[in-house]
Amino acid sequence: MFCIALIVILNLWAPLTNGIKIHLEPGNPMVNGSVYMIVTDVTNIRSFNWYRGEAMASNQILNYITNLPPVHGDKYINNSVAFANGTLFIPNLQKDYAGIYTVQIQTISGSEQANVTLTVSDPATDQGGLSAGAIIGIVFSVLAVVLSVAGAVFYVLKKKKSNRNEPPQNLDAYETVKA
């Protein structure tokens, strides 16, 4: 009986010690797409604030108080939506939306805070590809091969042309024909 009580207490206490978490859905948001910043491991929310960066008034996206409409802050993102569970939805993502987002939540039992880093991918510009140094290396290598081949062809042609203009080395082997 003692073990069961201990397990129940630990299961109730564990979320309190781990704190709230935020996960992004989808995990790899794209430009012009949307993202949900889903808050987990929190219950009995009274109010919450979302920020772009540090939790300070000048960075506030919005303030949400249960049963009231959200209040937009200085960093409000057009058409973003707050849900009663603390989740923030951001549509029409832009590359400059990337960065750290902070949520502060007031519950019946106190205040909690969590951060998440948003990375916004743009398939049009994030192609990975080769670095500038790698491209320069490839260009110089190809140029060196082309110049080497051109030099070899030039040498062979020059050698052939010079052999046609020279008289044979051993004239004794040839008979002279008198006309």
Secondary structure, DSSP 4 states (H G I P E B T S, - for coil): -HHHHHHHHHHHHHHHHH--EEEEESSS-BTTS-EEEEEES--SEEEEEEEESSSSGGGEEEEEETTS--EE-TTPPTT-EE-TTS-EEE-S--GGG-EEEEEEEEETTEEEEEEEEE--B-TTT------HHHHHHHHHHHHHHHHHHHHHHHHHHHHHHHHHHSPPS-GGGS-----
